Amino acid sequence: MVTGASGQLGKCFQKLAAREVEIDWLFMDSSEIDITSTKDLRDFFKSKRIDYCINCAAYTNVEKAESEQEKAFDINAEAVKNLAVICKKNHSVLIHFSTDYVFDGTSKIPYSEKDLTNPINVYGASKLQGENYIRDILTDYFIFRTSWLYSEFGHNFFKTILIKAEEKATLNITIAQTGTPTNANHLAQLVLMLIKEKNTNFGLYHFSNSGETTWYGFANEILKVSGNLKNVQLNKDNSYKTIAARPAYSVLDKTKLLEAFKTRLEPWEDAVRELYKSGIQN
Ligand SMILES: NC(=O)c1ccc[n+]([C@@H]2O[C@H](COP(=O)([O-])OP(=O)(O)OC[C@H]3O[C@@H](n4cnc5c(N)ncnc54)[C@H](OP(=O)(O)O)[C@@H]3O)[C@@H](O)[C@H]2O)c1
């Protein structure tokens, strides 16, 4: 079962599912299951046996969350608690996604799962609360904290830069944050691998592509791989204002994941190139 199935990550799972036909997938978008509705969840779990609940539903508007605190916590925390309770009752493994924004960004080295969390915006606080509920209620769960997700689906920085490159001669992109862009397809592929091998190394993990950059560096790479660098003047911006505070540094240390799952992480630059070459133009 995949909740929030029409979101960016949900659609990456839908893409994978098309060729993983031996798995009985159930994709539920927000009109079919509202994760804040205990009734929706109860009715659904009553009618089906769910081995894995992949929760792609989330309140993800970081800026708006500052003025919609209650809604953000309802979806990212209270609904996640309901999901955890129902998964426990039905012996379903919960696979959930969280964020690098649980950290305050004061570190100078990548954050590990053991590092102290200290969110500096409402979105980060709501996601952390959701994580804590899962860790309190369940043993059979995977939580993947990830960062700067992009893909061919939904609204994301990768697609925005490609569109802006067509429209504008100059782009000013912030250098105020350092993190790691993550191809959402790679995250979905890892989850699929764990499901297929019935992996039981449950717990909290950090997942992103490897390396680090700024949003300016990310934009530069997108323009480079798409052949747009010669058409667009890309400037470093140090005065970009946001409503929500952002961690200045939020690179995730993936050592635990690499050791537990014997996998490899593609460098973020290669991942950007791979997505562009896969056919997405804008
Ligand atoms: N995007 C990033 O850069 C990023 C970075 C770090 C972590 N994450 C985490 O990664 C996960 C996937 O993010 P994403 O980029 O795929 O987000 P997304 O594109 O915004 O998708 C979120 C989905 O959740 C659905 N949703 C919202 N409220 C719901 C509710 N009450 N019940 C059911 N569905 C609901 C939305 O449906 P409607 O549109 O119909 O409301 C949307 O389809 C999230 O947990 C997010 O916090 C994302």
PDBQT file of the ligand as one rigid body, heavy atoms in Angstrom, charges set to zero:
ROOT
HETATM    1  N1  LIG A 301      10.405  17.043  -1.634  1.00  0.00    +0.000 N 
HETATM    2  C1  LIG A 301      11.521  17.135  -0.920  1.00  0.00    +0.000 C 
HETATM    3  O1  LIG A 301      12.454  17.860  -1.277  1.00  0.00    +0.000 OA
HETATM    4  C2  LIG A 301      11.674  16.328   0.339  1.00  0.00    +0.000 A 
HETATM    5  C3  LIG A 301      12.861  16.451   1.087  1.00  0.00    +0.000 A 
HETATM    6  C4  LIG A 301      13.010  15.702   2.248  1.00  0.00    +0.000 A 
HETATM    7  C5  LIG A 301      11.996  14.849   2.640  1.00  0.00    +0.000 A 
HETATM    8  N2  LIG A 301      10.844  14.759   1.914  1.00  0.00    +0.000 N 
HETATM    9  C6  LIG A 301       9.810  13.827   2.370  1.00  0.00    +0.000 C 
HETATM   10  O2  LIG A 301       9.642  12.851   1.362  1.00  0.00    +0.000 OA
HETATM   11  C7  LIG A 301       8.283  12.416   1.324  1.00  0.00    +0.000 C 
HETATM   12  C8  LIG A 301       7.745  12.513  -0.096  1.00  0.00    +0.000 C 
HETATM   13  O3  LIG A 301       7.760  13.882  -0.512  1.00  0.00    +0.000 OA
HETATM   14  P1  LIG A 301       7.248  14.330  -1.954  1.00  0.00    +0.000 P 
HETATM   15  O4  LIG A 301       8.270  15.205  -2.550  1.00  0.00    +0.000 OA
HETATM   16  O5  LIG A 301       6.754  13.155  -2.727  1.00  0.00    +0.000 OA
HETATM   17  O6  LIG A 301       5.987  15.232  -1.532  1.00  0.00    +0.000 OA
HETATM   18  P2  LIG A 301       4.744  15.713  -2.414  1.00  0.00    +0.000 P 
HETATM   19  O7  LIG A 301       5.068  15.650  -3.855  1.00  0.00    +0.000 OA
HETATM   20  O8  LIG A 301       4.301  17.019  -1.827  1.00  0.00    +0.000 OA
HETATM   21  O9  LIG A 301       3.636  14.614  -2.135  1.00  0.00    +0.000 OA
HETATM   22  C9  LIG A 301       2.949  14.550  -0.932  1.00  0.00    +0.000 C 
HETATM   23  C10 LIG A 301       1.638  13.863  -1.196  1.00  0.00    +0.000 C 
HETATM   24  O10 LIG A 301       0.942  13.744   0.050  1.00  0.00    +0.000 OA
HETATM   25  C11 LIG A 301      -0.417  13.911  -0.219  1.00  0.00    +0.000 C 
HETATM   26  N3  LIG A 301      -1.148  14.292   0.993  1.00  0.00    +0.000 N 
HETATM   27  C12 LIG A 301      -1.123  15.462   1.669  1.00  0.00    +0.000 A 
HETATM   28  N4  LIG A 301      -1.944  15.395   2.717  1.00  0.00    +0.000 NA
HETATM   29  C13 LIG A 301      -2.502  14.157   2.712  1.00  0.00    +0.000 A 
HETATM   30  C14 LIG A 301      -3.434  13.492   3.542  1.00  0.00    +0.000 A 
HETATM   31  N5  LIG A 301      -3.984  14.094   4.608  1.00  0.00    +0.000 N 
HETATM   32  N6  LIG A 301      -3.791  12.227   3.226  1.00  0.00    +0.000 NA
HETATM   33  C15 LIG A 301      -3.257  11.605   2.142  1.00  0.00    +0.000 A 
HETATM   34  N7  LIG A 301      -2.374  12.184   1.325  1.00  0.00    +0.000 NA
HETATM   35  C16 LIG A 301      -2.003  13.454   1.603  1.00  0.00    +0.000 A 
HETATM   36  C17 LIG A 301      -0.474  15.005  -1.269  1.00  0.00    +0.000 C 
HETATM   37  O11 LIG A 301      -1.686  14.889  -1.944  1.00  0.00    +0.000 OA
HETATM   38  P3  LIG A 301      -2.507  16.225  -2.428  1.00  0.00    +0.000 P 
HETATM   39  O12 LIG A 301      -1.554  16.937  -3.333  1.00  0.00    +0.000 OA
HETATM   40  O13 LIG A 301      -3.705  15.663  -3.080  1.00  0.00    +0.000 OA
HETATM   41  O14 LIG A 301      -2.770  16.979  -1.170  1.00  0.00    +0.000 OA
HETATM   42  C18 LIG A 301       0.708  14.616  -2.146  1.00  0.00    +0.000 C 
HETATM   43  O15 LIG A 301       0.295  13.765  -3.185  1.00  0.00    +0.000 OA
HETATM   44  C19 LIG A 301       7.554  13.271   2.359  1.00  0.00    +0.000 C 
HETATM   45  O16 LIG A 301       7.466  12.562   3.565  1.00  0.00    +0.000 OA
HETATM   46  C20 LIG A 301       8.449  14.471   2.543  1.00  0.00    +0.000 C 
HETATM   47  O17 LIG A 301       8.291  15.051   3.821  1.00  0.00    +0.000 OA
HETATM   48  C21 LIG A 301      10.675  15.468   0.776  1.00  0.00    +0.000 A 
ENDROOT
TORSDOF 0
